[in-house]
Amino acid sequence: MKIIVDYKGAESISNLLKIDSAKYLSDYVIRIKFTDGKERLVDFKPFLSKSLHPSIQKYLDENKFSNFALVDGNLNWNNYDLIFPLDDLYKGKIEP
């Protein structure tokens, strides 16, 4: 049996938008500006604090967390070690 999925016409926010700029403010909050002009303040601290996984907990080190890059229109930490769905960033809330 072969399952074929056709994604044509299935567009999400991430297909339409990119992050235009991002600035670390303080206490795990990043101001994110999107290509459509919207701006969000995203607080990552609740997500990081609730995680029990060591590869995520290490970003509670504020120096590591604040050292992100903007890659292909998304936030990226340490060569895709940590990355979040663009849809969540656009909503302004990271779900644990």
Phi and psi restraints in degrees (range 20) as a CNS / XPLOR table:
assign (resid 1 and name C) (resid 2 and name N)
       (resid 2 and name CA) (resid 2 and name C) 1.0 -120.2 20.0 2
assign (resid 2 and name N) (resid 2 and name CA)
       (resid 2 and name C) (resid 3 and name N) 1.0 127.2 20.0 2
assign (resid 2 and name C) (resid 3 and name N)
       (resid 3 and name CA) (resid 3 and name C) 1.0 -103.5 20.0 2
assign (resid 3 and name N) (resid 3 and name CA)
       (resid 3 and name C) (resid 4 and name N) 1.0 127.6 20.0 2
assign (resid 3 and name C) (resid 4 and name N)
       (resid 4 and name CA) (resid 4 and name C) 1.0 -117.1 20.0 2
assign (resid 4 and name N) (resid 4 and name CA)
       (resid 4 and name C) (resid 5 and name N) 1.0 129.8 20.0 2
assign (resid 4 and name C) (resid 5 and name N)
       (resid 5 and name CA) (resid 5 and name C) 1.0 -115.9 20.0 2
assign (resid 5 and name N) (resid 5 and name CA)
       (resid 5 and name C) (resid 6 and name N) 1.0 126.2 20.0 2
assign (resid 5 and name C) (resid 6 and name N)
       (resid 6 and name CA) (resid 6 and name C) 1.0 -102.8 20.0 2
assign (resid 6 and name N) (resid 6 and name CA)
       (resid 6 and name C) (resid 7 and name N) 1.0 114.1 20.0 2
assign (resid 6 and name C) (resid 7 and name N)
       (resid 7 and name CA) (resid 7 and name C) 1.0 -97.1 20.0 2
assign (resid 7 and name N) (resid 7 and name CA)
       (resid 7 and name C) (resid 8 and name N) 1.0 6.0 20.0 2
assign (resid 7 and name C) (resid 8 and name N)
       (resid 8 and name CA) (resid 8 and name C) 1.0 -62.6 20.0 2
assign (resid 8 and name N) (resid 8 and name CA)
       (resid 8 and name C) (resid 9 and name N) 1.0 132.6 20.0 2
assign (resid 8 and name C) (resid 9 and name N)
       (resid 9 and name CA) (resid 9 and name C) 1.0 84.6 20.0 2
assign (resid 9 and name N) (resid 9 and name CA)
       (resid 9 and name C) (resid 10 and name N) 1.0 -11.9 20.0 2
assign (resid 9 and name C) (resid 10 and name N)
       (resid 10 and name CA) (resid 10 and name C) 1.0 -89.8 20.0 2
assign (resid 10 and name N) (resid 10 and name CA)
       (resid 10 and name C) (resid 11 and name N) 1.0 96.6 20.0 2
assign (resid 10 and name C) (resid 11 and name N)
       (resid 11 and name CA) (resid 11 and name C) 1.0 -109.6 20.0 2
assign (resid 11 and name N) (resid 11 and name CA)
       (resid 11 and name C) (resid 12 and name N) 1.0 135.9 20.0 2
assign (resid 11 and name C) (resid 12 and name N)
       (resid 12 and name CA) (resid 12 and name C) 1.0 -112.2 20.0 2
assign (resid 12 and name N) (resid 12 and name CA)
       (resid 12 and name C) (resid 13 and name N) 1.0 174.4 20.0 2
assign (resid 12 and name C) (resid 13 and name N)
       (resid 13 and name CA) (resid 13 and name C) 1.0 -56.0 20.0 2
assign (resid 13 and name N) (resid 13 and name CA)
       (resid 13 and name C) (resid 14 and name N) 1.0 -39.7 20.0 2
assign (resid 13 and name C) (resid 14 and name N)
       (resid 14 and name CA) (resid 14 and name C) 1.0 -67.1 20.0 2
assign (resid 14 and name N) (resid 14 and name CA)
       (resid 14 and name C) (resid 15 and name N) 1.0 -20.1 20.0 2
assign (resid 14 and name C) (resid 15 and name N)
       (resid 15 and name CA) (resid 15 and name C) 1.0 -79.1 20.0 2
assign (resid 15 and name N) (resid 15 and name CA)
       (resid 15 and name C) (resid 16 and name N) 1.0 -20.8 20.0 2
assign (resid 15 and name C) (resid 16 and name N)
       (resid 16 and name CA) (resid 16 and name C) 1.0 -103.9 20.0 2
assign (resid 16 and name N) (resid 16 and name CA)
       (resid 16 and name C) (resid 17 and name N) 1.0 -29.6 20.0 2
assign (resid 16 and name C) (resid 17 and name N)
       (resid 17 and name CA) (resid 17 and name C) 1.0 -117.6 20.0 2
assign (resid 17 and name N) (resid 17 and name CA)
       (resid 17 and name C) (resid 18 and name N) 1.0 158.1 20.0 2
assign (resid 17 and name C) (resid 18 and name N)
       (resid 18 and name CA) (resid 18 and name C) 1.0 -138.6 20.0 2
assign (resid 18 and name N) (resid 18 and name CA)
       (resid 18 and name C) (resid 19 and name N) 1.0 163.9 20.0 2
assign (resid 18 and name C) (resid 19 and name N)
       (resid 19 and name CA) (resid 19 and name C) 1.0 -82.7 20.0 2
assign (resid 19 and name N) (resid 19 and name CA)
       (resid 19 and name C) (resid 20 and name N) 1.0 127.1 20.0 2
assign (resid 19 and name C) (resid 20 and name N)
       (resid 20 and name CA) (resid 20 and name C) 1.0 -86.5 20.0 2
assign (resid 20 and name N) (resid 20 and name CA)
       (resid 20 and name C) (resid 21 and name N) 1.0 -39.7 20.0 2
assign (resid 20 and name C) (resid 21 and name N)
       (resid 21 and name CA) (resid 21 and name C) 1.0 -157.5 20.0 2
assign (resid 21 and name N) (resid 21 and name CA)
       (resid 21 and name C) (resid 22 and name N) 1.0 157.2 20.0 2
assign (resid 21 and name C) (resid 22 and name N)
       (resid 22 and name CA) (resid 22 and name C) 1.0 -146.5 20.0 2
assign (resid 22 and name N) (resid 22 and name CA)
       (resid 22 and name C) (resid 23 and name N) 1.0 136.8 20.0 2
assign (resid 22 and name C) (resid 23 and name N)
       (resid 23 and name CA) (resid 23 and name C) 1.0 -134.0 20.0 2
assign (resid 23 and name N) (resid 23 and name CA)
       (resid 23 and name C) (resid 24 and name N) 1.0 126.5 20.0 2
assign (resid 23 and name C) (resid 24 and name N)
       (resid 24 and name CA) (resid 24 and name C) 1.0 -72.9 20.0 2
assign (resid 24 and name N) (resid 24 and name CA)
       (resid 24 and name C) (resid 25 and name N) 1.0 127.8 20.0 2
assign (resid 24 and name C) (resid 25 and name N)
       (resid 25 and name CA) (resid 25 and name C) 1.0 -95.9 20.0 2
assign (resid 25 and name N) (resid 25 and name CA)
       (resid 25 and name C) (resid 26 and name N) 1.0 -68.4 20.0 2
assign (resid 25 and name C) (resid 26 and name N)
       (resid 26 and name CA) (resid 26 and name C) 1.0 -180.0 20.0 2
assign (resid 26 and name N) (resid 26 and name CA)
       (resid 26 and name C) (resid 27 and name N) 1.0 165.2 20.0 2
assign (resid 26 and name C) (resid 27 and name N)
       (resid 27 and name CA) (resid 27 and name C) 1.0 47.6 20.0 2
assign (resid 27 and name N) (resid 27 and name CA)
       (resid 27 and name C) (resid 28 and name N) 1.0 44.5 20.0 2
assign (resid 27 and name C) (resid 28 and name N)
       (resid 28 and name CA) (resid 28 and name C) 1.0 68.7 20.0 2
assign (resid 28 and name N) (resid 28 and name CA)
       (resid 28 and name C) (resid 29 and name N) 1.0 24.1 20.0 2
assign (resid 28 and name C) (resid 29 and name N)
       (resid 29 and name CA) (resid 29 and name C) 1.0 -108.2 20.0 2
assign (resid 29 and name N) (resid 29 and name CA)
       (resid 29 and name C) (resid 30 and name N) 1.0 131.4 20.0 2
assign (resid 29 and name C) (resid 30 and name N)
       (resid 30 and name CA) (resid 30 and name C) 1.0 -122.0 20.0 2
assign (resid 30 and name N) (resid 30 and name CA)
       (resid 30 and name C) (resid 31 and name N) 1.0 131.9 20.0 2
assign (resid 30 and name C) (resid 31 and name N)
       (resid 31 and name CA) (resid 31 and name C) 1.0 -87.3 20.0 2
assign (resid 31 and name N) (resid 31 and name CA)
       (resid 31 and name C) (resid 32 and name N) 1.0 121.1 20.0 2
assign (resid 31 and name C) (resid 32 and name N)
       (resid 32 and name CA) (resid 32 and name C) 1.0 -116.5 20.0 2
assign (resid 32 and name N) (resid 32 and name CA)
       (resid 32 and name C) (resid 33 and name N) 1.0 128.0 20.0 2
assign (resid 32 and name C) (resid 33 and name N)
       (resid 33 and name CA) (resid 33 and name C) 1.0 -111.1 20.0 2
assign (resid 33 and name N) (resid 33 and name CA)
       (resid 33 and name C) (resid 34 and name N) 1.0 131.0 20.0 2
assign (resid 33 and name C) (resid 34 and name N)
       (resid 34 and name CA) (resid 34 and name C) 1.0 -101.1 20.0 2
assign (resid 34 and name N) (resid 34 and name CA)
       (resid 34 and name C) (resid 35 and name N) 1.0 163.2 20.0 2
assign (resid 34 and name C) (resid 35 and name N)
       (resid 35 and name CA) (resid 35 and name C) 1.0 -66.0 20.0 2
assign (resid 35 and name N) (resid 35 and name CA)
       (resid 35 and name C) (resid 36 and name N) 1.0 -15.8 20.0 2
assign (resid 35 and name C) (resid 36 and name N)
       (resid 36 and name CA) (resid 36 and name C) 1.0 -89.7 20.0 2
assign (resid 36 and name N) (resid 36 and name CA)
       (resid 36 and name C) (resid 37 and name N) 1.0 4.4 20.0 2
assign (resid 36 and name C) (resid 37 and name N)
       (resid 37 and name CA) (resid 37 and name C) 1.0 94.2 20.0 2
assign (resid 37 and name N) (resid 37 and name CA)
       (resid 37 and name C) (resid 38 and name N) 1.0 -12.4 20.0 2
assign (resid 37 and name C) (resid 38 and name N)
       (resid 38 and name CA) (resid 38 and name C) 1.0 -69.7 20.0 2
assign (resid 38 and name N) (resid 38 and name CA)
       (resid 38 and name C) (resid 39 and name N) 1.0 150.5 20.0 2
assign (resid 38 and name C) (resid 39 and name N)
       (resid 39 and name CA) (resid 39 and name C) 1.0 -131.5 20.0 2
assign (resid 39 and name N) (resid 39 and name CA)
       (resid 39 and name C) (resid 40 and name N) 1.0 138.4 20.0 2
assign (resid 39 and name C) (resid 40 and name N)
       (resid 40 and name CA) (resid 40 and name C) 1.0 -132.5 20.0 2
assign (resid 40 and name N) (resid 40 and name CA)
       (resid 40 and name C) (resid 41 and name N) 1.0 144.1 20.0 2
assign (resid 40 and name C) (resid 41 and name N)
       (resid 41 and name CA) (resid 41 and name C) 1.0 -101.5 20.0 2
assign (resid 41 and name N) (resid 41 and name CA)
       (resid 41 and name C) (resid 42 and name N) 1.0 117.5 20.0 2
assign (resid 41 and name C) (resid 42 and name N)
       (resid 42 and name CA) (resid 42 and name C) 1.0 -111.2 20.0 2
assign (resid 42 and name N) (resid 42 and name CA)
       (resid 42 and name C) (resid 43 and name N) 1.0 123.7 20.0 2
assign (resid 42 and name C) (resid 43 and name N)
       (resid 43 and name CA) (resid 43 and name C) 1.0 -97.3 20.0 2
assign (resid 43 and name N) (resid 43 and name CA)
       (resid 43 and name C) (resid 44 and name N) 1.0 110.1 20.0 2
assign (resid 43 and name C) (resid 44 and name N)
       (resid 44 and name CA) (resid 44 and name C) 1.0 -88.6 20.0 2
assign (resid 44 and name N) (resid 44 and name CA)
       (resid 44 and name C) (resid 45 and name N) 1.0 -10.8 20.0 2
assign (resid 44 and name C) (resid 45 and name N)
       (resid 45 and name CA) (resid 45 and name C) 1.0 -59.9 20.0 2
assign (resid 45 and name N) (resid 45 and name CA)
       (resid 45 and name C) (resid 46 and name N) 1.0 -44.9 20.0 2
assign (resid 45 and name C) (resid 46 and name N)
       (resid 46 and name CA) (resid 46 and name C) 1.0 -58.6 20.0 2
assign (resid 46 and name N) (resid 46 and name CA)
       (resid 46 and name C) (resid 47 and name N) 1.0 -41.6 20.0 2
assign (resid 46 and name C) (resid 47 and name N)
       (resid 47 and name CA) (resid 47 and name C) 1.0 -63.2 20.0 2
assign (resid 47 and name N) (resid 47 and name CA)
       (resid 47 and name C) (resid 48 and name N) 1.0 -49.2 20.0 2
assign (resid 47 and name C) (resid 48 and name N)
       (resid 48 and name CA) (resid 48 and name C) 1.0 -64.4 20.0 2
assign (resid 48 and name N) (resid 48 and name CA)
       (resid 48 and name C) (resid 49 and name N) 1.0 -40.2 20.0 2
assign (resid 48 and name C) (resid 49 and name N)
       (resid 49 and name CA) (resid 49 and name C) 1.0 -68.0 20.0 2
assign (resid 49 and name N) (resid 49 and name CA)
       (resid 49 and name C) (resid 50 and name N) 1.0 -33.9 20.0 2
assign (resid 49 and name C) (resid 50 and name N)
       (resid 50 and name CA) (resid 50 and name C) 1.0 -81.8 20.0 2
assign (resid 50 and name N) (resid 50 and name CA)
       (resid 50 and name C) (resid 51 and name N) 1.0 -19.8 20.0 2
assign (resid 50 and name C) (resid 51 and name N)
       (resid 51 and name CA) (resid 51 and name C) 1.0 -70.6 20.0 2
assign (resid 51 and name N) (resid 51 and name CA)
       (resid 51 and name C) (resid 52 and name N) 1.0 139.0 20.0 2
assign (resid 51 and name C) (resid 52 and name N)
       (resid 52 and name CA) (resid 52 and name C) 1.0 -102.2 20.0 2
assign (resid 52 and name N) (resid 52 and name CA)
       (resid 52 and name C) (resid 53 and name N) 1.0 -5.3 20.0 2
assign (resid 52 and name C) (resid 53 and name N)
       (resid 53 and name CA) (resid 53 and name C) 1.0 -80.6 20.0 2
assign (resid 53 and name N) (resid 53 and name CA)
       (resid 53 and name C) (resid 54 and name N) 1.0 126.9 20.0 2
assign (resid 53 and name C) (resid 54 and name N)
       (resid 54 and name CA) (resid 54 and name C) 1.0 -58.1 20.0 2
assign (resid 54 and name N) (resid 54 and name CA)
       (resid 54 and name C) (resid 55 and name N) 1.0 -33.4 20.0 2
assign (resid 54 and name C) (resid 55 and name N)
       (resid 55 and name CA) (resid 55 and name C) 1.0 -70.8 20.0 2
assign (resid 55 and name N) (resid 55 and name CA)
       (resid 55 and name C) (resid 56 and name N) 1.0 -19.2 20.0 2
assign (resid 55 and name C) (resid 56 and name N)
       (resid 56 and name CA) (resid 56 and name C) 1.0 -94.9 20.0 2
assign (resid 56 and name N) (resid 56 and name CA)
       (resid 56 and name C) (resid 57 and name N) 1.0 -41.1 20.0 2
assign (resid 56 and name C) (resid 57 and name N)
       (resid 57 and name CA) (resid 57 and name C) 1.0 -58.7 20.0 2
assign (resid 57 and name N) (resid 57 and name CA)
       (resid 57 and name C) (resid 58 and name N) 1.0 -29.3 20.0 2
assign (resid 57 and name C) (resid 58 and name N)
       (resid 58 and name CA) (resid 58 and name C) 1.0 -62.3 20.0 2
assign (resid 58 and name N) (resid 58 and name CA)
       (resid 58 and name C) (resid 59 and name N) 1.0 -19.8 20.0 2
assign (resid 58 and name C) (resid 59 and name N)
       (resid 59 and name CA) (resid 59 and name C) 1.0 -82.7 20.0 2
assign (resid 59 and name N) (resid 59 and name CA)
       (resid 59 and name C) (resid 60 and name N) 1.0 2.7 20.0 2
assign (resid 59 and name C) (resid 60 and name N)
       (resid 60 and name CA) (resid 60 and name C) 1.0 -72.3 20.0 2
assign (resid 60 and name N) (resid 60 and name CA)
       (resid 60 and name C) (resid 61 and name N) 1.0 -12.1 20.0 2
assign (resid 60 and name C) (resid 61 and name N)
       (resid 61 and name CA) (resid 61 and name C) 1.0 -74.3 20.0 2
assign (resid 61 and name N) (resid 61 and name CA)
       (resid 61 and name C) (resid 62 and name N) 1.0 110.9 20.0 2
assign (resid 61 and name C) (resid 62 and name N)
       (resid 62 and name CA) (resid 62 and name C) 1.0 -60.4 20.0 2
assign (resid 62 and name N) (resid 62 and name CA)
       (resid 62 and name C) (resid 63 and name N) 1.0 -30.9 20.0 2
assign (resid 62 and name C) (resid 63 and name N)
       (resid 63 and name CA) (resid 63 and name C) 1.0 -65.2 20.0 2
assign (resid 63 and name N) (resid 63 and name CA)
       (resid 63 and name C) (resid 64 and name N) 1.0 -42.3 20.0 2
assign (resid 63 and name C) (resid 64 and name N)
       (resid 64 and name CA) (resid 64 and name C) 1.0 -66.4 20.0 2
assign (resid 64 and name N) (resid 64 and name CA)
       (resid 64 and name C) (resid 65 and name N) 1.0 -44.6 20.0 2
assign (resid 64 and name C) (resid 65 and name N)
       (resid 65 and name CA) (resid 65 and name C) 1.0 -63.2 20.0 2
assign (resid 65 and name N) (resid 65 and name CA)
       (resid 65 and name C) (resid 66 and name N) 1.0 -41.4 20.0 2
assign (resid 65 and name C) (resid 66 and name N)
       (resid 66 and name CA) (resid 66 and name C) 1.0 -75.1 20.0 2
assign (resid 66 and name N) (resid 66 and name CA)
       (resid 66 and name C) (resid 67 and name N) 1.0 -5.7 20.0 2
assign (resid 66 and name C) (resid 67 and name N)
       (resid 67 and name CA) (resid 67 and name C) 1.0 -97.7 20.0 2
assign (resid 67 and name N) (resid 67 and name CA)
       (resid 67 and name C) (resid 68 and name N) 1.0 62.5 20.0 2
assign (resid 67 and name C) (resid 68 and name N)
       (resid 68 and name CA) (resid 68 and name C) 1.0 -103.6 20.0 2
assign (resid 68 and name N) (resid 68 and name CA)
       (resid 68 and name C) (resid 69 and name N) 1.0 167.7 20.0 2
assign (resid 68 and name C) (resid 69 and name N)
       (resid 69 and name CA) (resid 69 and name C) 1.0 -130.3 20.0 2
assign (resid 69 and name N) (resid 69 and name CA)
       (resid 69 and name C) (resid 70 and name N) 1.0 155.9 20.0 2
assign (resid 69 and name C) (resid 70 and name N)
       (resid 70 and name CA) (resid 70 and name C) 1.0 -96.4 20.0 2
assign (resid 70 and name N) (resid 70 and name CA)
       (resid 70 and name C) (resid 71 and name N) 1.0 110.2 20.0 2
assign (resid 70 and name C) (resid 71 and name N)
       (resid 71 and name CA) (resid 71 and name C) 1.0 -124.4 20.0 2
assign (resid 71 and name N) (resid 71 and name CA)
       (resid 71 and name C) (resid 72 and name N) 1.0 122.8 20.0 2
assign (resid 71 and name C) (resid 72 and name N)
       (resid 72 and name CA) (resid 72 and name C) 1.0 50.8 20.0 2
assign (resid 72 and name N) (resid 72 and name CA)
       (resid 72 and name C) (resid 73 and name N) 1.0 39.1 20.0 2
assign (resid 72 and name C) (resid 73 and name N)
       (resid 73 and name CA) (resid 73 and name C) 1.0 78.1 20.0 2
assign (resid 73 and name N) (resid 73 and name CA)
       (resid 73 and name C) (resid 74 and name N) 1.0 18.2 20.0 2
assign (resid 73 and name C) (resid 74 and name N)
       (resid 74 and name CA) (resid 74 and name C) 1.0 -140.2 20.0 2
assign (resid 74 and name N) (resid 74 and name CA)
       (resid 74 and name C) (resid 75 and name N) 1.0 157.9 20.0 2
assign (resid 74 and name C) (resid 75 and name N)
       (resid 75 and name CA) (resid 75 and name C) 1.0 -77.5 20.0 2
assign (resid 75 and name N) (resid 75 and name CA)
       (resid 75 and name C) (resid 76 and name N) 1.0 138.1 20.0 2
assign (resid 75 and name C) (resid 76 and name N)
       (resid 76 and name CA) (resid 76 and name C) 1.0 -142.2 20.0 2
assign (resid 76 and name N) (resid 76 and name CA)
       (resid 76 and name C) (resid 77 and name N) 1.0 130.3 20.0 2
assign (resid 76 and name C) (resid 77 and name N)
       (resid 77 and name CA) (resid 77 and name C) 1.0 -112.1 20.0 2
assign (resid 77 and name N) (resid 77 and name CA)
       (resid 77 and name C) (resid 78 and name N) 1.0 126.6 20.0 2
assign (resid 77 and name C) (resid 78 and name N)
       (resid 78 and name CA) (resid 78 and name C) 1.0 48.8 20.0 2
assign (resid 78 and name N) (resid 78 and name CA)
       (resid 78 and name C) (resid 79 and name N) 1.0 59.0 20.0 2
assign (resid 78 and name C) (resid 79 and name N)
       (resid 79 and name CA) (resid 79 and name C) 1.0 55.4 20.0 2
assign (resid 79 and name N) (resid 79 and name CA)
       (resid 79 and name C) (resid 80 and name N) 1.0 54.5 20.0 2
assign (resid 79 and name C) (resid 80 and name N)
       (resid 80 and name CA) (resid 80 and name C) 1.0 70.8 20.0 2
assign (resid 80 and name N) (resid 80 and name CA)
       (resid 80 and name C) (resid 81 and name N) 1.0 20.6 20.0 2
assign (resid 80 and name C) (resid 81 and name N)
       (resid 81 and name CA) (resid 81 and name C) 1.0 -67.5 20.0 2
assign (resid 81 and name N) (resid 81 and name CA)
       (resid 81 and name C) (resid 82 and name N) 1.0 -34.5 20.0 2
assign (resid 81 and name C) (resid 82 and name N)
       (resid 82 and name CA) (resid 82 and name C) 1.0 -141.2 20.0 2
assign (resid 82 and name N) (resid 82 and name CA)
       (resid 82 and name C) (resid 83 and name N) 1.0 128.0 20.0 2
assign (resid 82 and name C) (resid 83 and name N)
       (resid 83 and name CA) (resid 83 and name C) 1.0 -154.3 20.0 2
assign (resid 83 and name N) (resid 83 and name CA)
       (resid 83 and name C) (resid 84 and name N) 1.0 150.2 20.0 2
assign (resid 83 and name C) (resid 84 and name N)
       (resid 84 and name CA) (resid 84 and name C) 1.0 -122.5 20.0 2
assign (resid 84 and name N) (resid 84 and name CA)
       (resid 84 and name C) (resid 85 and name N) 1.0 149.8 20.0 2
assign (resid 84 and name C) (resid 85 and name N)
       (resid 85 and name CA) (resid 85 and name C) 1.0 -60.8 20.0 2
assign (resid 85 and name N) (resid 85 and name CA)
       (resid 85 and name C) (resid 86 and name N) 1.0 134.6 20.0 2
assign (resid 85 and name C) (resid 86 and name N)
       (resid 86 and name CA) (resid 86 and name C) 1.0 -60.1 20.0 2
assign (resid 86 and name N) (resid 86 and name CA)
       (resid 86 and name C) (resid 87 and name N) 1.0 -34.6 20.0 2
assign (resid 86 and name C) (resid 87 and name N)
       (resid 87 and name CA) (resid 87 and name C) 1.0 -58.8 20.0 2
assign (resid 87 and name N) (resid 87 and name CA)
       (resid 87 and name C) (resid 88 and name N) 1.0 -42.2 20.0 2
assign (resid 87 and name C) (resid 88 and name N)
       (resid 88 and name CA) (resid 88 and name C) 1.0 -66.8 20.0 2
assign (resid 88 and name N) (resid 88 and name CA)
       (resid 88 and name C) (resid 89 and name N) 1.0 -41.9 20.0 2
assign (resid 88 and name C) (resid 89 and name N)
       (resid 89 and name CA) (resid 89 and name C) 1.0 -63.4 20.0 2
assign (resid 89 and name N) (resid 89 and name CA)
       (resid 89 and name C) (resid 90 and name N) 1.0 -38.7 20.0 2
assign (resid 89 and name C) (resid 90 and name N)
       (resid 90 and name CA) (resid 90 and name C) 1.0 -66.1 20.0 2
assign (resid 90 and name N) (resid 90 and name CA)
       (resid 90 and name C) (resid 91 and name N) 1.0 -35.7 20.0 2
assign (resid 90 and name C) (resid 91 and name N)
       (resid 91 and name CA) (resid 91 and name C) 1.0 -71.8 20.0 2
assign (resid 91 and name N) (resid 91 and name CA)
       (resid 91 and name C) (resid 92 and name N) 1.0 -20.8 20.0 2
assign (resid 91 and name C) (resid 92 and name N)
       (resid 92 and name CA) (resid 92 and name C) 1.0 84.7 20.0 2
assign (resid 92 and name N) (resid 92 and name CA)
       (resid 92 and name C) (resid 93 and name N) 1.0 15.9 20.0 2
assign (resid 92 and name C) (resid 93 and name N)
       (resid 93 and name CA) (resid 93 and name C) 1.0 -144.3 20.0 2
assign (resid 93 and name N) (resid 93 and name CA)
       (resid 93 and name C) (resid 94 and name N) 1.0 129.8 20.0 2
assign (resid 93 and name C) (resid 94 and name N)
       (resid 94 and name CA) (resid 94 and name C) 1.0 -99.8 20.0 2
assign (resid 94 and name N) (resid 94 and name CA)
       (resid 94 and name C) (resid 95 and name N) 1.0 122.9 20.0 2
assign (resid 94 and name C) (resid 95 and name N)
       (resid 95 and name CA) (resid 95 and name C) 1.0 -87.6 20.0 2
assign (resid 95 and name N) (resid 95 and name CA)
       (resid 95 and name C) (resid 96 and name N) 1.0 136.4 20.0 2
